[in-house]
Amino acid sequence: MSSDQSAILTGLNEQQKEAVNTLSGPLLILAGAGSGKTRTLTHRIANLMANGIPPWQILAVTFTNKAAAEMKERISRILHIVTGEELPSSIIGSGSGGGKLPVSGTFHSLCTRILRRDIEHIGRNRSFVIYDKDDQEKVMKEVLRDMNIAPEELKPRTALAIMGQYKCEAIGPAEARTKATGATELRTAGIYTAYQKKLLESNALDFDDLITEAVRLFTECPEILKRYQHTWRYLHVDEYQDTNRAQYLFISLLAKEHRNLCVIGDPDQSIYAFRGADIRNILDFTNEYPNARSIKLERNYRSTQEILDAADGVIAANPNRPQKKMWTDRKSGIKVDLKEVIDERREAEEAIRMAIAKRTAGVPLREQVILYRTNAQSRLFEESCLRAGIPYRILGGLKFYARKEVKDILAYLHAILNQEDVVSLLRIVNVPPRKIGDTTLGRLRNFCAERTLTLWQAMKHIPMVEGISEGAKNRIGDFTALLEQGKIRAQSAVVSNLTEWIIKKTGMEKYVRDGTEEGEERWENILELLSVTKKYDNLPASESLVSFLEEVALVSEVDKLIDSGKDALTLMTLHLCKGLEFSSVMIVGCEEGLLPHGSSNLDRAQMEEERRLLYVGMTRAKDTLTLLHAMSRSRWGDTQSNPRSRFLDDIPSEVINPLSDILESKYSWLSAPRSSSESGGQAPTRSHTTSAINEFNQDTENDWLQHNEEEITDGMRILHRSLGQGTVLRRSGDIIEVRFDSGSTKKLAIGIAPIRILKEISGDLPF
C-alpha cells in the first residue's frame, strides 16, 4: 500500500475502509445516521485519484451546494492538492487537460452546465433564463387566463404543483395527454402544454425543467450521452434515498456504459416524498444492479447508545427496510426523557425551562434544538422564549406573527380598531383579491393628497373620486362597509369572535386553501392565530381586542431585538433538521394527529414516512433527547385530547425515563433510590417538574396498588388514601379525572395512585 493510500485509510473503521477500497462496479452504501457518510464518500473519491483515476473522470452529485463545497474541501485536504475545479476538456471542447478536483455539485447545477453546453441539440437556445417561483406564477396566471379558467376554479400555485409532479416523474406534456383518463386530466395536460409553450416562447426553463431537459437531451441525442459517459466514468450520488424519478433517470443514463456507480444513503431517512422523492430508488438498487456490492455503515459517531436504541426501536417497526443496528462506543449516556404535559402551553414552558437548565449546566443554546411537525406549532415556543428572555432563531420559515396570512388577519383587526391605519388598509384592501389594482389605489391616494384627506376618508367618499371605474368604486364601498360592520361588532364581541367573523366574511379560508401543501399550512397558521385570541375571551369586549393587539405588537418588537444574538435556541420543523446535529434535542407534539400527522392515517406509505420523520429527529441528538406529548392541545380553535404517538410505544422501556406533569411514572418512581446508601451517598431526587396537580403524597404501598386497573370506569366511586372518597368523572387511558367529595378535582395515574375501588372496601377505613 502506498503512503498516499495509507493516509487515506487512516481513521476509518473496517466498513468504511471496505467502501473506500471498492473502486469499481456498482456499490450501495447504507449509511445510518451519524455514521460518517460524507467522510466515507470523500475518502473513496480521494482513493480513486490516488489509484490513478483522473479527477475529471469522477463525478459527485449532492443535494446542496454546501455539501458539494465541503466535499471539495475535504478531498483537497486529504490529497494536499490545490483547490480548484474546471470542466474536463472532453466537455468544454478543447484539447487534453482537466481539473485538479472532481466535478461536484447539485443535480440542478450540473444539469444547468450540461444544458448551457448542449441544449441546442434539442432545439433550445443556450442563452435560456431560469424562472423562479414568482416568474412561474406569472406565466401560469397568463395560461389560465388565456384558457378562461378562473382563479376560483384553479389557482396558479395549485396548477404549478401539478406540473411539478409531472416533471418529478419525467412526464412531458405529450405523455401526460396520452396517459389522461378523463376530462380533468385532459384539461390538466392542456394546461401543461400551454405552460411549456409560454416558457419556450420566453426562452425560459423552470427549476424542474433543468433535470427533465437534461434527461431529454441524453435520451434524444445518444452521441451527447456517449460523450458524458466517456467523461464521467465514476459516479457518486449522496442522499440517494431523496432522488425522484427524473434524477434517477439522469444518473442511470450516465452510469449505463461503465456501471461504476456508488450511491450512498439511508432508506430510514427518506422523508421527502412530498417533493417527489422515491424511496424505491435505493431499495431496488441491488435488483437493478445484481452484482452490486452492499456495505452497511452501522457505527455511529454522534449519539449515545441509549439514543440509538430508542431510535432503532421506532424505525424497526417499518416493514420492507434493510435491517441495520446502529451502535456506538458511547455507552455511558443517560436515558431518553419521555415527558407528558397537561397542554401545549405547559409543553412550551417546560421545553424552554429545560433549555435554560441545560444552558446553566454548560450546554450553549446553539447546541440545543426544539423540533416540531408543523410550522404552526412554533408560536408558543417563540412566546415562551420571549417571556424567558432567551434568544432563539427559527429555521425554515418566518416567525409566526410575521407570516403573511397571520399579518393579513392582524391587519384587519388593526383597521377595525383604528380605521386611520393606512398601512393596514393598504395591506388588506385587495386581500383576498377584490380587483382593486395599483392604478385605482394610486388615483385614490392622489385624491387624498390634493384635498388633505386620509385614505379612510377618501374611501368613505369614493363616489367623489374621479378616474375610477364604477365597478372599482363599488368594490371599495363594500370594503369600507365591511370594516364599519367590524367596528360595530367589536363593541360587543371578544377578539376571538371578531376574528372568526373576519375569516368568514372575507372568505379567507377559500383564499389560502389553494389545494397545495403550503396552502394547508397557511390555513393551519390562521387557525393557530385564532387559538391565541381565545386567551382574551375572559376580558370585556372593550379590552379584549386592544390587549391582544398590544401583546402581539410587543412580541414582534422583541423578535427584532433578539435576532442578532449569537447563542440562540433553534426552533425548526422535523423536515428541515436532516443533516444537522445538536447536543440536546427536544421533539414536541408526539401525539396522534400531529406525529404521525392526521393526513397519514389512511395511507400506509405516508405513515411509514411519518415514522421515519421521528427517527430522523431522534438521531440528531448527541447527548440528550427529550420527547414531549400533551394530554390536551388547542388546535384550530378547538381543544383536542389525542393519545400519545403510537411510535413512542416501540421505544424499549429500558432506555426511557418516563416523566409526567400528572404523576411520575410508577416505573421510574418505584425504582428510584430510596436512601442515600442506595444512591451512592446522595439523596434521592425526583426529576420531574413540580405541578399543582401532583401536590398530594404519591404513596406507593403495595396494598393500595392491588386493584384491577381495567375495572375503573367513568362514574365509579373510589377511595384515595390522602384525599378521601370521590367519583371518577372520566378516564383517558391510564389517567382518571376524579371529583372528590371535598370539592376538589384531580387527575390521577391509575397505575401508581394510592386508590381503591370503593365497592371493595369493607370494615373500618384504613386511616
N, C-alpha and C positions, 0 to 999 in steps of 0.2 A: 504494500500500500504506500502510495506517495505521501510526502509530508502534507501536500495540499488536501488530499482526501482524509488523512488522519485528522487534520484541523477541522474539516467539515463535519466529521462524525463525533467530535468531542462534545460531551454533554448531552448526547441523545440517548434515550432508552432503547431497548432492543427492538421494539416495534417501530419506533421512529427510524432507527438505522435500517431496518428491513425495507421500509418505504423509500428511504433516501437512496438505497443501493439498488432498487428496482428501476432500471433505466430505460427499459423498452417494453413495448406491448401495453395493452390496457391495464390500468391499475385503479382500483377503488379503495380509497382510504376512508374508513368510517371513523371519524374523529369526534369523540364525545366532547362535551363542554369542558373548556379549560385544559384540554389535553395537548396543547402545543401545536395546534393545527398550522398556524402561519409559520412557525419555526420549521416544521417538517417540510412544508411546501418550498420555502426559500432555500433550505439546505439541499433539497433534491435538485432544484434548478442549478444551484452552485456546483453540485456534484456532476451534473451533466456537462457543465462547462469545464470542470476540472478533468473530465474524461475526453475532452477534445471536441465536444459538440459546439459549433459556432453559436454565439449568443443570438444571432439573427434567425436561427432555426427554432428558437424556443419562444413560445407564446404563453403568457399567463393572463387569464381573464378573471377579473374581480367584480364585485358588486358596488364598490365605492372607490372614488379617486384616492381617498385616504389610504385604503388598503393597498392600492397599486403603488403609491408613493412609499409606503412602509416596506413593501416587498423590494423595491429597487434599493432602498437604503440598506436593508439587511444583506442583500446579495453583495452589494458593493463593499460592505464592511467585511463580509466573510472572505471575499476574494482579493481584497485590497486593490481594487481597481478604481479608476476614475469614474465618478458618477456621470452619467450621460446616456442619452438614448437617441437613436435615429433609425428610420426605417431601412431595412436591408435593400441592397441595390436591386435585387430581383423585383422589388415592388416599385421603387421610385424610378426605375428605368435607366440607371446609369450602369457603369461597368461593375467591377467587383468591389467589395468592401462591405461595410455593415457597422452596426452599432456595437458599443462595448458592453451594453447590457441588453438582456432580452426585452422584447416588446411586451409591455404590460399595460393594462387599462381596463375600463369597464366595457361591457358589451356595447353600449351606445357610443362611447368614444372610439372604439375600434371600428365599428361599422361606419361611423362618420368618415374616418380616414379612408376606408376602402371605397366608399361611395364618391368621395372627392376625387379619387383616382380613376374610377371605372364606371361611374353611373351612366355615362353617355352610351355605354354598350346596351343599355335597356331603354334608350330613348329619352333620357332625362338630361338636364343641364347641370354640370358640376358646380355651378355657382348658386345652387339652391340655398334657400334660407330655412331655418328651423323654427317652427311656430311653437310658442309656449301655450299654456292653458288659456290665457286671455285671448290670444290670437285665434286659437281653435274655436273658442266660444263665439267670437265674432263671425267666423266663417260659417259655423253651424247655424247661427241665427239667420244668416242670409239664405242658407239652404232651406231651412224650414219655412221662411217667409216665401221663397220662390215656389215651394210646393204647397202653399196655402195651409200649412199646419200651424195652428195657433199654439202659443206657449202653454195655454191651459191644457192642451191635448198632449203635447210632448215638449218638455223643456230641453233646451240645448245641452245642458250638462248630462241629462239622462241619455240623450242620443249619443253624446260623446262617450259615455261609459259603455254603451253597447258597441260602438265602433272599436273601443279599446279591447273589448272581449274578443271580437273578431280577429284583431291583429295579434293578440297574445297567442291565439290558436293558429296564426299564419293563414287565415282565411281571407282571400281577396274578395272584392265586390262580385265578380263573376261567379265564384264558388258559393258565395252567400246566396245569390239568386237561385243557383242550381239546387241548393240544399233547402231552400224555403219550402215549407209545407202548408202554409196558409196565407191569408191576405195580410195579416200583421207582419209576418216575416218577409213577405214580398215587399211591403212598404218599407220595412227597415233596410232591406237590401238596396232599395231605390235611394234611400237617404244616403246610404254608404257610398253608392256610385256617384251621386251628386256631390257629396262632400269631397271625395277623392278628385273629382274633376275640378272643383274650385281650387284645391291645393295645387293641382297640376298647372292650372292657368296662372297661378301666382308663383310658380316655380318654388314650391314650399313642401317641406316634409314635416310631419309632426313627430313627436318623440318615438312613438311606436313604429312609424314608418322606417326609421333608421335601421331597425333589425329586419323587418319584413322585406324591405327593398334589397338589403344585402343578401338575404336568402333567395330572393327572386333573381338577383344577379348571378349567384352561384348556380342556380337551377337552369336558367335560360342560356347561360354562357359557360359551357364546360371548360373552355380553354382558359377563362379567367379563374375559375375554381382550381384548375390544374396548377396554375402559377402560384396561387396562395398555398396549395397543398405542398408544393415543392419547397416553398419558403419556410412555412411553419410546420416542421416535422414532429415537434414535441410540444404537445398541448397540455396545459394545466387549467383547470376550472375550479375556482374556490366557491364555496357555498352552493354546491351543485343541487342541493335539495330545493333551492329557491328558483331554479330555472323554469321558464314557461316553455310552451311548445315551440315558439319561434326561435328562442335561444337554443333549445335542444337541436333544432334542425341546423342552425348555423354551425354549431360545434360538430355535429355528426358529419356534415358535408366536408368540413375541413379535415376531420380525422379519418375519413374513409380510406384514403390512399395508404397511409403508413400505420395507422391504428396505434400510434403512441399517444394515447390519451390517458392522462391522470386526472381523475376527479376526486375531490375531497369535500366532505360534508357530513351532516348528521341528520338522518330522517326524523329523529326525535325533536329536531329544532326547525321543522318545516311549519311555518306559521303565517305564510303569506299567500294562501290560496285566493284571497280576495283580490290580489294583484295578478292573478293568473298563474302563480307557481304551481307546478305539477309534481307532487312527491313521487309519482311513478317513475320519473326520470332517473332518480337514484335507486329506487327499489328494484327496478328492472335492468339495471346496468349489467349485471352478470348474465342475464338472459340474452341481452343484445350482444355481449362480448363473452362467449362461453369460456374462452381461455384467459379471462381476466383474473388477475391476482387480487385478492381481497385481504386487507390488513385492518385490524381494529386498533385504534388508539384508546385504551381504557384507563390509562393512568392520568389522574387529574392533578394539576399543579396549582389549583386555585382554592378549592374548598376543603373543609374538614370532612371526615368520613361520615359524621352524623348528617351533615347537609346532603352529601351524596346519597346516603341510604334513603333519606326521606324523598329526594327527587327520583331515585330509581324506583321506589315504591309507587310513586304516582304514575310514572311513564310505563312501567311494566304491564299495566292493565290494558294498554293499547295493543290490539291484535296486529298481525302481519308486519312486524317490525324486526329488523335484525337484532338478535339478542346481544346485549353487551352489559357488562357490570363495571361501573366506574369505581376506582379505588385510589387511595392516596396514602402517602406516608404521614399525613397529618391526622393522627389517631386520637389526639387529646383534646378534641373540640368539645363544645357544650351542646346540649340538646336543642332541638328546634322548638321555639315557643309557639304554642297554638293557643291564641288568645280569643276568648269570647267576650264581647262587649254588649252593652244594653242597646245602643243605637248608633247611627252613623256619626252623630256629633261626639259621642263618647269615643268612638273609634279614632276620629281625628285628634282629639285631645290626648288620648293615650299614645298614639303614634308620635306626636310631637314631644310628649313628655319623655318617651323612651329615647328619642333622638337627642334631646338635651342631656339626659343621663349618660348616654354614650359619649357625648362630647366632653362632659365632665370627667369621664373615665379615660379620656385620651384619644377618642376616635373623632377626627375632624368631621364637620358636617359634609364636606365634599366627598367623604368616603362613605356616605350614607345615602340611601335612596328609598323613596316610597313609590311602589308600583301599583297601578290600578288598571282595571279592564277598559274603562271608557273615560274620555276626557271630562265628561260631566261630573265625575267623582272628585275632581281636583279642588273644587270650590271650598269645601270645608277645611281641607288641609292648608290651603292658602290662608284662610281666615285664622286658623289656629296658629300658623307661623307668625302672622301679623300680631296677634294678641300676645304671643310669647316673645315677640321682638327678635326672632331669629331670621337670618336671610335665607332665601330659597330661590331656586330657579326652576322653571318649567321647560322641559324639552318637548319639542314636537307640537307646539301649539301656543296660541295666545293665552294670556291669563284669562280667567273665567270672565271677569267683568269687562274685558277688552274685546271679547269676541263679537263679531258683527251682529249676530242675531240677538245677543244679550243687550248690546248697546242700542239696538233699534227699539226694543221694548222699553228700556230705560229712558230713551228719548221721548217716547210717547208719554211716559209718566211725568217727565220734566216739563213737557209742553202743556200738559193738563194743569200742573201745579203753577207754572209761570208761562203764560202764553206769549210773553215778550222775549222768550228764549230763542233767539234767531238760529243758533247752532242746531238746536234740537228740531226746530221747524224745517230747516233745510235738509236735515238728515232724513226725516220721515215723510216729507211731502210726497215723495214718489216711492215709498216703501210700505206695503207691496206696490208694484207698479200701478200708477194711475194715469199714465200717458200725460204727465206734466213734465215737459222736457226743459232742457237748459235755456232754450230760446225764450220760452214763456217766463221762466224764473228771472232771466236777465231783464226782460221788459218790466216785470213786476218790481224788481229792485231799482230800476231807473225811475219808475213812478214814485217809489219811496224817497229817492234822493232828491227829486225835483220838488217834492212837497213836504219834506222833512217829516215823513211818516215812518212808523215802524213797519216791519214786514207783516206783523199780525194785523195792524190797522189797514194796510193795503189789501190784504186778503179778505178782510171783512167788507171792504168796499170794492170788491173785484169787478162789479158791473161798470165802474167808472174808468177802469184801466183800458187804455186804447192799445190796439195792436195785438190783442189776444183773442183767439177764436172763441165763439160761444161755447163750444164743447169744453175747451180748457177752463173757461170761466165757471162752467157748471161743476166740473170736477174739483176745482179749488173750493167752490162753495160747499160741496159735500164734505171736503176735508175739514174745513173750519167748523161745520156743523157737528162733525164727529168729535172734535176736541171740546166744543162747548157742551155737548152731552156728557163727555167725560168729566168736565169741570163740575157740573151739577151732581153727577153720580159720586164724585169724590167727597162731597159734603156729608154723605151718609154711609158710604161703603168703605170698609177697610181695604188696605192696599192689595191684599190677595184677591178679593172680589173684583177690584178695579182692574187688576192685571188680567184676570180671566176674561173680563168683558172686552178689554182691548184685543186680546188674542182672537176672540170670537168675531168681533165686529170688523176687524181688519182682514180676516181670512189669513192670518199669519201661518197657521198650520199648513194650509194648502200651498202657501208660498214657499216655505222652507223644505217641506217634504216633497222633493222633486224626483223621488224614485231612486236616488243614489244613496250609497252608504254614508256619504258626507251629509246629505240632507237629513237622514235619520239622526245623525249625531247632532246636527244643529237643532233639531226638534227636541232632542233629549236635553240640550242645554237650556232651551226656553222653559221646559218643564222643571228643570232643576232650579231655575230662577224663581219660578212660581212656588216651589217648595220653600225657598228662602223667605219669600214675602209672608208666608204663614206664621213666621215668628212674631209678626206685629199684629196678629189678629186680636190680641187681648188689649190693645190700646184703643182709645176713642178714634173714630174715623178722622177727626181733625188732626190727630197726631200720627196716625199710622203711616200715611204716605210720606210725611216730612221726615220722620225718624228713619224710615227705610232708606230714603234717598241720601240722607246725611251719612249713614253708615257706609253705603256703597261708595260715596264720594271720598270718605276718609280712607277706605281700603285702597282705592285707586291711587291716592296720593302717596300712601306709604309704599305701594308697589314700586313707584318710581324711585324712591329713596334707597330701597334695598337692592335693586337690581345690580348695582355696581359692587356688591360685596363679593370678596374673593372666596371666602369659605362659606359655601351655601349648601343647604339641603336640596337634593334633587327630587323633583316630582315628575313622573313620566308614566306613559302607558306601557303595558307589557310588550306591545308590539315593537316599541322603539328601543327596548333595552338589550336586544341581542347584540353580542359583540362587546358588551361593556362588563365591568366588574366593580364591585363595591365591597368594602369591609362588612358593612351591615346592610341587609336588605329587609324591608318590611313590605309584604304583599297584603293589600287590604281588599275588603269586599269579597272574601272567599265564601260566597253563598250561591245557592241555586238561583238562576236568573241573572246573575252577574258574571260568575265564573264557576261553571260554564254559563255563557250568555244565553238568555232565553231563546234566541233565534236558532240555537243549535239543537233544541230538544227533538226535533223531528228529522234530523239529518245526521246519520251515523258518522259520516266523514267530517262534518263540522264539529261534532262532539269530540272526535279524536284530536282534531286540531286545537280545540279548547284545552284539552289535557296537555298537549304539547306546549301550549302557551304558558300554563302554570309551571311546567317543567323548566322552560327557558328562564322564567323569572326566578325560580328557586336556585338555579345553577349560576346566577350572577353573584351569589353571596360567597364571600371568602371566609368570614369568621362567625357571623351570627345571622340567623334567619328567623323572622317572626311572621306568622300567618294570622291575620285577624279576620273575624267574621262577627256580624252583628245579629242580635236576636230580632230586631225590627229595624226597618230602614224607610225613610221617607223618599219615595221615588215617584216622579211625575205627578206630584201633588197629593199622593196617597201614601198612607203608612202600610207597609207590607211586612209580613213575618215569614221569611223564607228559611228553610233548613240550611244548615251549613253545606258547603260544597261536597258533593259525592266524592270528589277527588281526595279530600282530606282523609277519608276512611281507608285509603290504600297506603297511607304512611305507616310504617312499622311503629307500633306503640313504644318500643324500647328507645326510639330516638326522639320522642315527643315529650315536651314539658307542658302539659295542659293547664291553662290558667283561665280564670273567668271573673268577670265583674259580679257574677251572681254568687257563686261559691267556687272555691278552688276544687279542681278535680280530686275525687277521692283517692285516685291512684297516686298523684303527686303528694297530697297532704298526708295520707296514711303512711306513705313510705318515707316521709321526711324524717331526719334525725330528731330524736326526742330528748336527747340530753347532750351536754357539752362533751361528754366522753365519746358518744356515738358519732359526733360530728367533728371529730378531730380537735377538740378543745374549744370549739366555737359554738355559740348559742345558735339554736335553730332559727331560721328566718323564713318568712312567708313571702314568696317572690311576686305576689300579685298586688295590684293597686287597691288600696282601701276604698270601699264604696259604701254609701248609705245602706245599700241592700244587704250587705253582709256584716251588719253591725252586731248581730247576735252571736253567741257562742256556737262554734261548729263542733258539737260533741260527736265523737265517733265511737262511743261504747258499743260493742258488738250487739248487745241485747236490744239496742234501738235500731239496728240495721237488718233485722230478720224478716221484715215484711216482704211480701211478693210485689216487686215493683210493677208488674203488669196489672195488678189488681186496682191500683189507684186510678180513679176516673173522675171526670167532672161531677161536682155535686156531692162527692163523698166527704164525710166528716173524718177529720184526722186530729191527732194529738201531738203537739210539739213539746219537747222536753222543757224548753225555756219559755215559749210563747203561749202555751196552753192550747185550748181547743179552737178549731177553725174549720171552714168549709172550702173545699177545692173549687175555685172559680173556673179554671181551665187548665188543661195540660197540653204542653207542646214538647214532644219528645220526652226527654228526661227532666224537663223543667215544669213545675207546677206553680200556679199563682193561687195563693191562699188568703182569704179574708178571715182574720182571727176575731174571736168574739170580743176582744179588747178594742176593736175598731181599726186596727192596723191591717195593711195588706202587704204581703211579702211574696217574693219569688224564691223558690227553693229547688235545689237539685235533689231529686228523689234518692239517688244512689248514696248520698252522704248525710242528708239532713236527719237529725235525731227525731224522727217521727214514727208514729204508729197509726194504723187504721183503727179508728175508734171502736168499731164493732168487735175488735179483738181484745179490747181492754176489759178486764174483769177484776172485781175486788177493788181494793184501795189503789188510788193513783200512786205512782212510784216517787212522787216528790211533794 
